[in-house]
């Protein structure tokens, strides 16, 4: 391109484009009214010009944006957006689809005001359409629903702030995630999306859908919410998200351009037109309307958008010219929203889907179920960061403006919000990026924690009335905390992000000695020091334990002091684990008793004393030998694919070296299975679950075998081939071994083909007794035999699985050794939901521990110091979860309240019943002046939000109007989330 007077190093020439834009169709409000005309009596082929820009995968986010390291992959997002803008402005019929706000928002901030106005005009005209609109296109298997909502809110808020309703996406667009969850559909519906298109589904499922003409249908995203609240029109794209064969005109492609000069020896126009017409008719026969769609683009395409658009212009003109010769095909530039609009206008009835799209296989022996567990260290770091971000958001909302600017400097939750949003990308938390990209994801999270720690310090100082030197111990999972290990006295601030009081056992690494612990009232509370054995670390080390009670949405401050040998506390010596001597081992509290085999040291029985239940349970660790390909298939196990070489896993060890710890505050069995696998099984007083803390790695591979490690529970429960897993941490779905609800499965992998994503829990039941295991991160899980349940905790592989990442999953660096927890509940079926729902809430939003030296000064001279604080005037009912409390603006907070029980699942405590709340004077930190209800992503007022109406083949459904909002009477139905923007007035300092 020739240089001109408007040319700059980073932007395309734009000054000549203003005249072209003025000639474009009138600047009407974006939405369906800006869609191009179609021909109702013809087959309309909607061409969707788009790019799919991974927010990290083979290159880091920054490398992709700036076009760095093109030796790894040629991709530069800033150039794509520059080029597309020029191409759209050059021809008024052209349209383009963009998705990832993590990239677009960065590019937008670098543009001049003049360029931004051009983009706004394109958006108003509907020629630049945003689909999905999240910060990223999130994964659907390894993501927690709270983090999904957060990242979508971040992206959609950027669009609303930047373009208003013109930029609001109407269509959800998940063209690359590797399987699709029902909860994702429910969330999209509650965000106000009219429809959803995706690219990947099981190869067998796709074939059946084409035969049944069910490539498009209604997806019912919830069994609790009343239709159509969670109903979402869903379409399967015909060619994944790629262009049809021979029709890719990008610099990354090798297909021949359209040559329409009949004198040229390369002339191909007639051949291409004939091919296109045949392709359109073939594709159209699998869809029910006179409309079909073709995705014209792929990964990081349109860096030279002129290549694509010049050939598409020719294709459209040449194909449509055949109509005078009798062709009944009409081709046009379109967008996902405009295609959806035509489907809606067809006024058909649609079949209804009620399950999900897991697991996904793209061929025989090719199940994408490995990524459910890949990179478990990153998966845990992401979940910890979600916990910390919610604490950060809540304290900022409670403390008000003082949190962002206080004695500790400028604090901000924004860097961690953006880092957490990036982590939801379908190659991030999924564990399917290259190692250096994975390291960069962790770097982004770590960088986000710092400004949040400043914000927390400001907020805690403001709310407690103390100015302290706060210490955040980020390495408590490996028993490292410099302040508690060196100071003779210190304070422990425990913040509880739940809407109800919690009892929490605090564990802090300390040096040797005796300690006295005082509660917020100055009273001494029981404490104990436990010495952890050498096979955890090279040297033994001590941990201080004490039980803390923390009020709802608040904190308690406990003080710890080392005491002399003459102090009463010093009479309690540090407890060292004792080697068991062949006797039956038992640990118990008032609710649970766990019994261990004296010969093997393995768990063999769990009893629920309260409910008079006894269940023999064998638990141990096993590993699958990862396939590197065989005669049946060359497919190897890799970051995406799980494919064991044989059906039966091998035990890590058939016995464990055991040691026992018993104090008034904890009872533990320490099991050592091998040099790379150990576990602590523990019970605290008052605890209704058994805690299994496992440590796995580095997984050895000197034998040349890749290994996929599982924890397995074997019982005698008659489960009839069924087990149950959560969907993104919310509703529960039934799974059946070797079965799919909507087609007859030809099972080619009896292990991997029965694995499902477990975001927070998995359980088995015989109809009377239920065994539930909760996880602290996303994992793959299954029940491969009746009465058995397994979860994959770690994997280390020697081969790449040929899905593009190009390196084996070796997990170098800190990801080699992983520690995690499984929480085990044994219940009668009617009581099980109350147990696992409330416990899962505590796992995801665990108390945050902050330390200080205790030598601080008052926040200001008139401040009244507080050692205990609650942000609520009254606790929330147990069935209600405070999903979001975050500062939204100078005088506004974002509030989400959720009913965390499903319809009919709790029969003992009535926790599945609707619950009504009074939000007036609920919070002690501020007064709500005005309350507005919004859609789930907070980008539309609920009262004025409307969605396209679809008719299911099950019969018509009512579309009730939203109730008039009364802050004194807000009712939550089972599984309902209600979102509010509240104008507030913060209370002044005491």
ChimeraX attribute file (.defattr): number of C-alpha atoms within 10 A of each C-alpha:
attribute: neighborCount
match mode: 1-to-1
recipient: residues
	/A:1	5
	/A:2	5
	/A:3	9
	/A:4	12
	/A:5	9
	/A:6	11
	/A:7	13
	/A:8	11
	/A:9	6
	/A:10	11
	/A:11	19
	/A:12	21
	/A:13	20
	/A:14	19
	/A:15	13
	/A:16	14
	/A:17	17
	/A:18	14
	/A:19	11
	/A:20	13
	/A:21	20
	/A:22	13
	/A:23	11
	/A:24	17
	/A:25	13
	/A:26	12
	/A:27	16
	/A:28	14
	/A:29	16
	/A:30	22
	/A:31	21
	/A:32	15
	/A:33	13
	/A:34	17
	/A:35	19
	/A:36	17
	/A:37	10
	/A:38	18
	/A:39	13
	/A:40	12
	/A:41	10
	/A:42	15
	/A:43	20
	/A:44	23
	/A:45	25
	/A:46	23
	/A:47	25
	/A:48	24
	/A:49	27
	/A:50	25
	/A:51	26
	/A:52	21
	/A:53	25
	/A:54	25
	/A:55	28
	/A:56	25
	/A:57	24
	/A:58	24
	/A:59	26
	/A:60	21
	/A:61	21
	/A:62	15
	/A:63	19
	/A:64	25
	/A:65	24
	/A:66	14
	/A:67	18
	/A:68	16
	/A:69	15
	/A:70	12
	/A:71	7
	/A:72	9
	/A:73	15
	/A:74	16
	/A:75	25
	/A:76	22
	/A:77	26
	/A:78	21
	/A:79	22
	/A:80	20
	/A:81	23
	/A:82	22
	/A:83	19
	/A:84	26
	/A:85	23
	/A:86	19
	/A:87	24
	/A:88	23
	/A:89	25
	/A:90	19
	/A:91	17
	/A:92	17
	/A:93	15
	/A:94	20
	/A:95	27
	/A:96	26
	/A:97	22
	/A:98	20
	/A:99	25
	/A:100	23
	/A:101	25
	/A:102	26
	/A:103	22
	/A:104	20
	/A:105	15
	/A:106	12
	/A:107	17
	/A:108	17
	/A:109	10
	/A:110	13
	/A:111	15
	/A:112	10
	/A:113	11
	/A:114	12
	/A:115	19
	/A:116	15
	/A:117	12
	/A:118	17
	/A:119	20
	/A:120	19
	/A:121	23
	/A:122	24
	/A:123	24
	/A:124	23
	/A:125	25
	/A:126	30
	/A:127	27
	/A:128	23
	/A:129	30
	/A:130	28
	/A:131	25
	/A:132	27
	/A:133	30
	/A:134	31
	/A:135	30
	/A:136	27
	/A:137	31
	/A:138	29
	/A:139	25
	/A:140	29
	/A:141	30
	/A:142	29
	/A:143	30
	/A:144	25
	/A:145	18
	/A:146	16
	/A:147	23
	/A:148	26
	/A:149	21
	/A:150	22
	/A:151	29
	/A:152	26
	/A:153	21
	/A:154	23
	/A:155	24
	/A:156	26
	/A:157	21
	/A:158	21
	/A:159	23
	/A:160	17
	/A:161	11
	/A:162	15
	/A:163	16
	/A:164	14
	/A:165	16
	/A:166	22
	/A:167	25
	/A:168	24
	/A:169	25
	/A:170	26
	/A:171	25
	/A:172	29
	/A:173	24
	/A:174	24
	/A:175	19
	/A:176	21
	/A:177	21
	/A:178	29
	/A:179	23
	/A:180	22
	/A:181	21
	/A:182	26
	/A:183	25
	/A:184	24
	/A:185	26
	/A:186	20
	/A:187	24
	/A:188	25
	/A:189	26
	/A:190	22
	/A:191	26
	/A:192	26
	/A:193	22
	/A:194	24
	/A:195	27
	/A:196	27
	/A:197	21
	/A:198	21
	/A:199	20
	/A:200	24
	/A:201	22
	/A:202	19
	/A:203	14
	/A:204	17
	/A:205	18
	/A:206	18
	/A:207	14
	/A:208	15
	/A:209	17
	/A:210	17
	/A:211	12
	/A:212	11
	/A:213	15
	/A:214	21
	/A:215	20
	/A:216	22
	/A:217	21
	/A:218	24
	/A:219	27
	/A:220	27
	/A:221	28
	/A:222	26
	/A:223	18
	/A:224	19
	/A:225	19
	/A:226	15
	/A:227	15
	/A:228	23
	/A:229	19
	/A:230	25
	/A:231	28
	/A:232	31
	/A:233	30
	/A:234	24
	/A:235	20
	/A:236	22
	/A:237	20
	/A:238	23
	/A:239	15
	/A:240	17
	/A:241	25
	/A:242	21
	/A:243	19
	/A:244	16
	/A:245	9
	/A:246	14
	/A:247	23
	/A:248	23
	/A:249	26
	/A:250	23
	/A:251	15
	/A:252	16
	/A:253	11
	/A:254	11
	/A:255	13
	/A:256	14
	/A:257	23
	/A:258	23
	/A:259	17
	/A:260	16
	/A:261	11
	/A:262	11
	/A:263	8
	/A:264	9
	/A:265	8
	/A:266	13
	/A:267	15
	/A:268	16
	/A:269	19
	/A:270	15
	/A:271	10
	/A:272	21
	/A:273	19
	/A:274	12
	/A:275	13
	/A:276	19
	/A:277	19
	/A:278	13
	/A:279	13
	/A:280	20
	/A:281	15
	/A:282	11
	/A:283	17
	/A:284	19
	/A:285	14
	/A:286	18
	/A:287	22
	/A:288	16
	/A:289	17
	/A:290	19
	/A:291	24
	/A:292	24
	/A:293	24
	/A:294	21
	/A:295	22
	/A:296	24
	/A:297	24
	/A:298	20
	/A:299	15
	/A:300	21
	/A:301	26
	/A:302	30
	/A:303	23
	/A:304	20
	/A:305	23
	/A:306	18
	/A:307	16
	/A:308	23
	/A:309	25
	/A:310	15
	/A:311	19
	/A:312	23
	/A:313	16
	/A:314	16
	/A:315	22
	/A:316	17
	/A:317	14
	/A:318	18
	/A:319	21
	/A:320	18
	/A:321	15
	/A:322	16
	/A:323	13
	/A:324	8
	/A:325	8
	/A:326	8
	/A:327	14
	/A:328	16
	/A:329	23
	/A:330	24
	/A:331	25
	/A:332	24
	/A:333	21
	/A:334	27
	/A:335	28
	/A:336	26
	/A:337	24
	/A:338	24
	/A:339	21
	/A:340	23
	/A:341	19
	/A:342	19
	/A:343	19
	/A:344	19
	/A:345	12
	/A:346	13
	/A:347	12
	/A:348	14
	/A:349	16
	/A:350	19
	/A:351	16
	/A:352	20
	/A:353	20
	/A:354	15
	/A:355	20
	/A:356	21
	/A:357	16
	/A:358	24
	/A:359	22
	/A:360	23
	/A:361	22
	/A:362	15
	/A:363	13
	/A:364	16
	/A:365	22
	/A:366	25
	/A:367	27
	/A:368	26
	/A:369	32
	/A:370	26
	/A:371	26
	/A:372	32
	/A:373	31
	/A:374	31
	/A:375	29
	/A:376	28
	/A:377	24
	/A:378	23
	/A:379	24
	/A:380	18
	/A:381	17
	/A:382	25
	/A:383	23
	/A:384	18
	/A:385	21
	/A:386	23
	/A:387	19
	/A:388	23
	/A:389	24
	/A:390	21
	/A:391	26
	/A:392	30
	/A:393	25
	/A:394	25
	/A:395	27
	/A:396	27
	/A:397	27
	/A:398	29
	/A:399	26
	/A:400	26
	/A:401	17
	/A:402	20
	/A:403	29
	/A:404	23
	/A:405	16
	/A:406	18
	/A:407	17
	/A:408	20
	/A:409	14
	/A:410	15
	/A:411	23
	/A:412	23
	/A:413	24
	/A:414	15
	/A:415	18
	/A:416	24
	/A:417	25
	/A:418	19
	/A:419	23
	/A:420	26
	/A:421	27
	/A:422	26
	/A:423	32
	/A:424	27
	/A:425	26
	/A:426	27
	/A:427	28
	/A:428	27
	/A:429	33
	/A:430	30
	/A:431	26
	/A:432	26
	/A:433	27
	/A:434	24
	/A:435	23
	/A:436	14
	/A:437	20
	/A:438	26
	/A:439	17
	/A:440	17
	/A:441	23
	/A:442	19
	/A:443	12
	/A:444	18
	/A:445	23
	/A:446	17
	/A:447	13
	/A:448	22
	/A:449	23
	/A:450	17
	/A:451	21
	/A:452	27
	/A:453	22
	/A:454	24
	/A:455	28
	/A:456	29
	/A:457	28
	/A:458	30
	/A:459	29
	/A:460	27
	/A:461	28
	/A:462	25
	/A:463	29
	/A:464	21
	/A:465	23
	/A:466	22
	/A:467	22
	/A:468	22
	/A:469	15
	/A:470	24
	/A:471	19
	/A:472	19
	/A:473	17
	/A:474	15
	/A:475	10
	/A:476	13
	/A:477	13
	/A:478	11
	/A:479	19
	/A:480	17
	/A:481	19
	/A:482	14
	/A:483	21
	/A:484	25
	/A:485	16
	/A:486	12
	/A:487	15
	/A:488	16
	/A:489	19
	/A:490	20
	/A:491	23
	/A:492	25
	/A:493	24
	/A:494	23
	/A:495	25
	/A:496	27
	/A:497	32
	/A:498	26
	/A:499	22
	/A:500	21
	/A:501	17
	/A:502	18
	/A:503	14
	/A:504	18
	/A:505	16
	/A:506	16
	/A:507	19
	/A:508	22
	/A:509	24
	/A:510	27
	/A:511	17
	/A:512	16
	/A:513	16
	/A:514	23
	/A:515	24
	/A:516	21
	/A:517	25
	/A:518	18
	/A:519	21
	/A:520	18
	/A:521	11
	/A:522	12
	/A:523	11
	/A:524	15
	/A:525	13
	/A:526	15
	/A:527	21
	/A:528	23
	/A:529	26
	/A:530	23
	/A:531	19
	/A:532	20
	/A:533	17
	/A:534	10
	/A:535	16
	/A:536	18
	/A:537	11
	/A:538	8
	/A:539	9
	/A:540	12
	/A:541	19
	/A:542	22
	/A:543	22
	/A:544	23
	/A:545	21
	/A:546	21
	/A:547	19
	/A:548	19
	/A:549	18
	/A:550	26
	/A:551	24
	/A:552	22
	/A:553	27
	/A:554	25
	/A:555	28
	/A:556	22
	/A:557	26
	/A:558	25
	/A:559	22
	/A:560	22
	/A:561	16
	/A:562	20
	/A:563	16
	/A:564	13
	/A:565	12
	/A:566	8
	/A:567	12
	/A:568	12
	/A:569	19
	/A:570	16
	/A:571	10
	/A:572	13
	/A:573	12
	/A:574	18
	/A:575	17
	/A:576	18
	/A:577	18
	/A:578	14
	/A:579	13
	/A:580	15
	/A:581	11
	/A:582	12
	/A:583	11
	/A:584	12
	/A:585	19
	/A:586	18
	/A:587	22
	/A:588	23
	/A:589	18
	/A:590	13
	/A:591	18
	/A:592	26
	/A:593	19
	/A:594	24
	/A:595	19
	/A:596	22
	/A:597	17
	/A:598	18
	/A:599	12
	/A:600	15
	/A:601	25
	/A:602	23
	/A:603	22
	/A:604	20
	/A:605	18
	/A:606	26
	/A:607	21
	/A:608	21
	/A:609	15
	/A:610	11
	/A:611	13
	/A:612	11
	/A:613	14
	/A:614	17
	/A:615	18
	/A:616	17
	/A:617	24
	/A:618	18
	/A:619	19
	/A:620	22
	/A:621	25
	/A:622	21
	/A:623	21
	/A:624	24
	/A:625	21
	/A:626	23
	/A:627	24
	/A:628	21
	/A:629	17
	/A:630	10
	/A:631	6
	/A:632	9
	/A:633	13
	/A:634	13
	/A:635	23
	/A:636	25
	/A:637	33
	/A:638	33
	/A:639	33
	/A:640	29
	/A:641	25
	/A:642	32
	/A:643	30
	/A:644	24
	/A:645	18
	/A:646	14
	/A:647	14
	/A:648	13
	/A:649	18
	/A:650	16
	/A:651	16
	/A:652	18
	/A:653	14
	/A:654	13
	/A:655	18
	/A:656	20
	/A:657	16
	/A:658	25
	/A:659	20
	/A:660	21
	/A:661	19
	/A:662	18
	/A:663	15
	/A:664	11
	/A:665	18
	/A:666	19
	/A:667	18
	/A:668	21
	/A:669	29
	/A:670	27
	/A:671	22
	/A:672	22
	/A:673	22
	/A:674	15
	/A:675	13
	/A:676	16
	/A:677	24
	/A:678	22
	/A:679	23
	/A:680	18
	/A:681	21
	/A:682	23
	/A:683	24
	/A:684	23
	/A:685	16
	/A:686	12
	/A:687	16
	/A:688	23
	/A:689	26
	/A:690	23
	/A:691	20
	/A:692	20
	/A:693	16
	/A:694	21
	/A:695	20
	/A:696	23
	/A:697	19
	/A:698	21
	/A:699	21
	/A:700	14
	/A:701	13
	/A:702	7
	/A:703	6
	/A:704	9
	/A:705	17
	/A:706	27
	/A:707	24
	/A:708	25
	/A:709	26
	/A:710	25
	/A:711	20
	/A:712	19
	/A:713	21
	/A:714	18
	/A:715	20
	/A:716	13
	/A:717	20
	/A:718	16
	/A:719	19
	/A:720	14
	/A:721	17
	/A:722	22
	/A:723	24
	/A:724	21
	/A:725	26
	/A:726	21
	/A:727	27
	/A:728	26
	/A:729	22
	/A:730	23
	/A:731	19
	/A:732	19
	/A:733	17
	/A:734	12
	/A:735	20
	/A:736	18
	/A:737	20
	/A:738	18
	/A:739	16
	/A:740	18
	/A:741	12
	/A:742	13
	/A:743	13
	/A:744	12
	/A:745	13
	/A:746	12
	/A:747	15
	/A:748	15
	/A:749	20
	/A:750	16
	/A:751	24
	/A:752	26
	/A:753	27
	/A:754	23
	/A:755	28
	/A:756	27
	/A:757	30
	/A:758	29
	/A:759	27
	/A:760	28
	/A:761	30
	/A:762	27
	/A:763	27
	/A:764	27
	/A:765	22
	/A:766	17
	/A:767	12
	/A:768	10
	/A:769	20
	/A:770	22
	/A:771	25
	/A:772	25
	/A:773	27
	/A:774	23
	/A:775	22
	/A:776	19
	/A:777	28
	/A:778	30
	/A:779	29
	/A:780	28
	/A:781	30
	/A:782	29
	/A:783	28
	/A:784	22
	/A:785	16
	/A:786	20
	/A:787	22
	/A:788	24
	/A:789	23
	/A:790	24
	/A:791	27
	/A:792	26
	/A:793	31
	/A:794	29
	/A:795	31
	/A:796	27
	/A:797	26
	/A:798	20
	/A:799	22
	/A:800	21
	/A:801	26
	/A:802	17
	/A:803	12
	/A:804	13
	/A:805	19
	/A:806	15
	/A:807	19
	/A:808	19
	/A:809	26
	/A:810	22
	/A:811	22
	/A:812	13
	/A:813	10
	/A:814	11
	/A:815	18
	/A:816	19
	/A:817	18
	/A:818	20
	/A:819	19
	/A:820	18
	/A:821	20
	/A:822	23
	/A:823	22
	/A:824	20
	/A:825	24
	/A:826	27
	/A:827	27
	/A:828	18
	/A:829	19
	/A:830	17
	/A:831	18
	/A:832	21
	/A:833	23
	/A:834	22
	/A:835	16
	/A:836	24
	/A:837	21
	/A:838	16
	/A:839	17
	/A:840	19
	/A:841	17
	/A:842	16
	/A:843	19
	/A:844	22
	/A:845	21
	/A:846	19
	/A:847	26
	/A:848	16
	/A:849	20
	/A:850	20
	/A:851	22
	/A:852	22
	/A:853	19
	/A:854	17
	/A:855	12
	/A:856	14
	/A:857	14
	/A:858	16
	/A:859	22
	/A:860	15
	/A:861	8
	/A:862	10
	/A:863	15
	/A:864	14
	/A:865	18
	/A:866	15
	/A:867	18
	/A:868	20
	/A:869	18
	/A:870	24
	/A:871	24
	/A:872	20
	/A:873	13
	/A:874	14
	/A:875	18
	/A:876	19
	/A:877	14
	/A:878	16
	/A:879	23
	/A:880	27
	/A:881	20
	/A:882	19
	/A:883	24
	/A:884	21
	/A:885	22
	/A:886	24
	/A:887	23
	/A:888	15
	/A:889	12
	/A:890	10
	/A:891	16
	/A:892	20
	/A:893	24
	/A:894	21
	/A:895	22
	/A:896	20
	/A:897	20
	/A:898	19
	/A:899	25
	/A:900	25
	/A:901	28
	/A:902	24
	/A:903	18
	/A:904	14
	/A:905	19
	/A:906	20
	/A:907	15
	/A:908	13
	/A:909	11
	/A:910	13
	/A:911	23
	/A:912	23
	/A:913	19
	/A:914	17
	/A:915	16
	/A:916	14
	/A:917	16
	/A:918	12
	/A:919	15
	/A:920	14
	/A:921	15
	/A:922	18
	/A:923	18
	/A:924	15
	/A:925	22
	/A:926	20
	/A:927	17
	/A:928	21
	/A:929	12
	/A:930	13
	/A:931	19
	/A:932	16
	/A:933	21
	/A:934	23
	/A:935	20
	/A:936	24
	/A:937	25
	/A:938	24
	/A:939	22
	/A:940	20
	/A:941	16
	/A:942	21
	/A:943	15
	/A:944	10
	/A:945	14
	/A:946	14
	/A:947	15
	/A:948	15
	/A:949	17
	/A:950	23
	/A:951	19
	/A:952	20
	/A:953	13
	/A:954	10
	/A:955	8
	/A:956	10
	/A:957	13
	/A:958	9
	/A:959	12
	/A:960	8
	/A:961	11
	/A:962	11
	/A:963	9
	/A:964	9
	/A:965	13
	/A:966	12
	/A:967	17
	/A:968	13
	/A:969	13
	/A:970	16
	/A:971	17
	/A:972	20
	/A:973	21
	/A:974	25
	/A:975	22
	/A:976	23
	/A:977	21
	/A:978	21
	/A:979	22
	/A:980	23
	/A:981	22
	/A:982	21
	/A:983	20
	/A:984	19
	/A:985	15
	/A:986	18
	/A:987	13
	/A:988	9
	/A:989	14
	/A:990	11
